[in-house]
């Protein structure tokens, strides 16, 4: 498993995770109250400039993480071209790019352990009610760490299909991808059981 945190040190790495996540939530919420495509275009340009400040490597890594959005952007664009709602489609696409880019920027500049600390702090009231919040913390950590791994394996399956056929892979790789995901889940479950499970980890 790998982390989405950027190895390139930036000033944002030293900011408190709670402040960054709070600013992300407020900014994302605020973008949904604006319907001006020009504003969203300028805002997206500002976000992209934030990626460019730490250097070329950081910039390229950040944009590579955003490349997974193109199917969603294509679907939104085709639909709004069909319905002739071009301005609304532009707003949705720009807003999608800005919000995901900001979230990715926070992830790249925040250690996973710091994010888990924020989740633990927010879940403190539930701990007092006797609920096991360790499962929530572990779930978030696994999602963040396993997502890029699954994306990479999906790309490898697609490339392997293209090497053997001129047709697009499409739905044909869904079954092997599902098997790979379940296999990874089994390995993670075995690793957790080998360490005593969630309850033992919580007691430590």
C-alpha positions as a printed NumPy array, in Angstrom:
array([[  0.   ,   0.   ,   0.   ],
       [  1.099,   3.559,  -0.718],
       [  0.208,   6.977,   0.535],
       [ -1.064,   9.917,  -1.497],
       [  1.066,  12.307,   0.54 ],
       [  3.596,  14.111,  -1.62 ],
       [  7.254,  13.427,  -0.767],
       [  8.042,  17.022,  -1.74 ],
       [  7.99 ,  19.231,   1.336],
       [  5.843,  22.368,   1.096],
       [  4.74 ,  25.013,   3.562],
       [  1.301,  23.449,   3.664],
       [  2.816,  20.269,   5.13 ],
       [  3.387,  22.166,   8.392],
       [ -0.161,  23.498,   8.678],
       [ -2.526,  21.763,  11.083],
       [ -4.643,  19.086,   9.398],
       [ -7.794,  20.238,  11.171],
       [ -7.471,  23.766,   9.802],
       [ -6.886,  22.503,   6.266],
       [ -9.836,  20.129,   6.369],
       [-12.088,  22.823,   7.828],
       [-11.033,  25.314,   5.135],
       [-11.635,  22.634,   2.491],
       [-15.172,  21.988,   3.747],
       [-16.071,  25.682,   3.906],
       [-14.584,  26.443,   0.486],
       [-16.296,  23.474,  -1.153],
       [-19.614,  24.471,   0.409],
       [-19.178,  28.054,  -0.768],
       [-18.559,  26.981,  -4.377],
       [-22.027,  25.429,  -4.539],
       [-23.618,  28.836,  -3.923],
       [-21.923,  30.394,  -6.97 ],
       [-23.316,  29.811, -10.461],
       [-21.029,  32.164, -12.383],
       [-18.793,  30.198, -14.812],
       [-16.279,  33.062, -14.99 ],
       [-15.806,  32.95 , -11.219],
       [-15.304,  29.182, -11.271],
       [-12.81 ,  29.511, -14.116],
       [-10.74 ,  32.052, -12.18 ],
       [-10.974,  29.953,  -9.011],
       [ -9.765,  26.843, -10.843],
       [ -6.841,  28.833, -12.258],
       [ -5.908,  29.868,  -8.704],
       [ -6.05 ,  26.241,  -7.538],
       [ -3.844,  25.128, -10.431],
       [ -1.362,  27.87 ,  -9.57 ],
       [ -1.167,  26.434,  -6.043],
       [ -0.09 ,  23.132,  -7.587],
       [  2.591,  24.907,  -9.606],
       [  4.164,  26.772,  -6.672],
       [  6.103,  23.788,  -5.169],
       [  7.679,  22.908,  -8.529],
       [  7.255,  20.729, -11.615],
       [  7.311,  17.372,  -9.836],
       [  4.555,  18.345,  -7.413],
       [  2.556,  19.903, -10.248],
       [  2.757,  16.827, -12.463],
       [  1.961,  14.468,  -9.586],
       [ -1.1  ,  16.484,  -8.626],
       [ -2.447,  16.614, -12.185],
       [ -1.859,  12.885, -12.595],
       [ -4.069,  12.229,  -9.581],
       [ -6.791,  14.345, -11.202],
       [ -6.698,  12.421, -14.467],
       [ -9.25 ,   9.929, -13.093],
       [-11.913,  12.633, -13.432],
       [-11.993,  12.689, -17.226],
       [-14.765,  10.04 , -17.62 ],
       [-17.062,  12.026, -15.314],
       [-16.208,  15.275, -17.086],
       [-16.938,  13.653, -20.456],
       [-20.331,  12.38 , -19.271],
       [-21.329,  15.785, -17.867],
       [-20.128,  17.57 , -20.998],
       [-21.985,  15.249, -23.4  ],
       [-25.2  ,  15.469, -21.385],
       [-25.229,  19.265, -21.231],
       [-24.333,  19.52 , -24.897],
       [-27.341,  17.304, -25.583],
       [-29.634,  19.435, -23.41 ],
       [-28.059,  22.698, -24.679],
       [-27.372,  23.802, -21.085],
       [-23.792,  24.79 , -21.82 ],
       [-23.365,  27.351, -19.044],
       [-24.679,  25.013, -16.357],
       [-22.471,  22.208, -17.666],
       [-19.416,  24.476, -17.578],
       [-20.178,  25.44 , -13.967],
       [-20.559,  21.807, -12.909],
       [-17.324,  20.745, -14.615],
       [-15.305,  23.657, -13.247],
       [-16.742,  23.15 ,  -9.768],
       [-15.952,  19.43 ,  -9.91 ],
       [-12.367,  20.084, -10.954],
       [-11.863,  22.765,  -8.287],
       [-13.307,  20.792,  -5.382],
       [-11.5  ,  17.546,  -6.206],
       [ -8.265,  19.431,  -6.892],
       [ -8.494,  21.161,  -3.514],
       [ -9.218,  17.871,  -1.742],
       [ -6.287,  16.261,  -3.526],
       [ -4.076,  19.191,  -2.56 ],
       [ -4.997,  18.745,   1.1  ],
       [ -4.307,  15.016,   0.872],
       [ -0.932,  15.56 ,  -0.791],
       [  0.182,  17.988,   1.912],
       [ -1.218,  16.151,   4.959],
       [  0.13 ,  13.019,   6.581],
       [ -2.331,  10.184,   6.966],
       [ -1.658,  10.   ,  10.698],
       [ -2.648,  13.68 ,  11.046],
       [ -5.935,  13.036,   9.234],
       [ -6.653,  10.104,  11.521],
       [ -5.993,  12.336,  14.529],
       [ -8.657,  14.739,  13.238],
       [-11.132,  11.884,  12.809],
       [-10.328,  10.646,  16.309],
       [-10.953,  14.122,  17.736],
       [-14.279,  14.469,  15.91 ],
       [-15.346,  10.994,  17.052],
       [-14.606,  11.641,  20.724],
       [-18.302,  12.178,  21.643],
       [-19.129,   8.761,  20.149],
       [-16.404,   7.133,  22.242],
       [-18.101,   8.422,  25.358],
       [-21.251,   6.622,  24.212],
       [-19.314,   3.356,  24.122],
       [-18.977,   3.105,  20.325],
       [-15.816,   1.682,  18.762],
       [-14.468,   4.537,  16.647],
       [-11.251,   2.69 ,  15.856],
       [-13.072,   0.916,  13.022],
       [-13.967,   4.285,  11.476],
       [-10.396,   5.539,  11.721],
       [ -9.036,   2.36 ,  10.194],
       [-11.615,   2.419,   7.387],
       [-10.636,   5.94 ,   6.356],
       [ -6.957,   5.02 ,   6.403],
       [ -7.569,   1.948,   4.249],
       [ -9.663,   3.874,   1.72 ],
       [ -7.009,   6.563,   1.317],
       [ -4.181,   4.053,   0.997],
       [ -5.91 ,   1.424,  -1.121],
       [ -7.59 ,   3.699,  -3.672],
       [ -4.423,   4.475,  -5.691],
       [ -3.436,   0.799,  -5.515],
       [ -6.743,  -0.332,  -6.998],
       [ -6.575,   2.367,  -9.679],
       [ -3.1  ,   1.196, -10.645],
       [ -4.216,  -2.437, -10.838],
       [ -7.185,  -1.466, -12.963],
       [ -4.903,   0.359, -15.366],
       [ -2.606,  -2.666, -15.534],
       [ -5.549,  -4.904, -16.413],
       [ -6.629,  -2.497, -19.12 ],
       [ -3.115,  -2.367, -20.597],
       [ -2.851,  -6.167, -20.498],
       [ -6.14 ,  -6.441, -22.405],
       [ -4.981,  -3.943, -25.038],
       [ -1.774,  -5.924, -25.522],
       [ -3.851,  -9.   , -26.43 ],
       [ -6.793,  -7.483, -28.298],
       [ -7.656,  -4.576, -30.573],
       [-11.004,  -4.125, -28.859],
       [-11.541,  -1.941, -25.829],
       [-11.538,  -3.717, -22.506],
       [-14.668,  -2.059, -21.112],
       [-16.772,  -4.354, -18.936],
       [-14.51 ,  -7.338, -19.66 ],
       [-12.022,  -6.422, -16.927],
       [-14.686,  -5.933, -14.25 ],
       [-14.582,  -9.569, -13.106],
       [-10.752,  -9.861, -12.827],
       [-10.632,  -6.436, -11.185],
       [-13.224,  -7.564,  -8.631],
       [-11.187, -10.7  ,  -7.916],
       [ -8.05 ,  -8.597,  -7.37 ],
       [ -9.91 ,  -6.247,  -5.022],
       [-11.305,  -9.169,  -2.999],
       [ -7.86 , -10.755,  -2.837],
       [ -6.381,  -7.532,  -1.463],
       [ -9.221,  -7.324,   1.049],
       [ -8.437, -10.871,   2.226],
       [ -4.758, -10.012,   2.704],
       [ -5.645,  -6.888,   4.702],
       [ -8.107,  -8.856,   6.847],
       [ -5.482, -11.521,   7.529],
       [ -2.957,  -8.851,   8.501],
       [ -5.45 ,  -7.313,  10.923],
       [ -6.28 , -10.69 ,  12.46 ],
       [ -2.569, -11.447,  12.842],
       [ -2.285,  -8.282,  14.918],
       [ -5.219,  -9.163,  17.152],
       [ -7.987,  -7.346,  15.308],
       [ -9.427,  -3.894,  15.811],
       [-10.298,  -4.309,  19.489],
       [ -6.723,  -5.269,  20.43 ],
       [ -5.33 ,  -2.407,  18.375],
       [ -7.692,  -0.036,  20.144],
       [ -6.597,  -1.217,  23.578],
       [ -2.99 ,  -0.52 ,  22.66 ]])
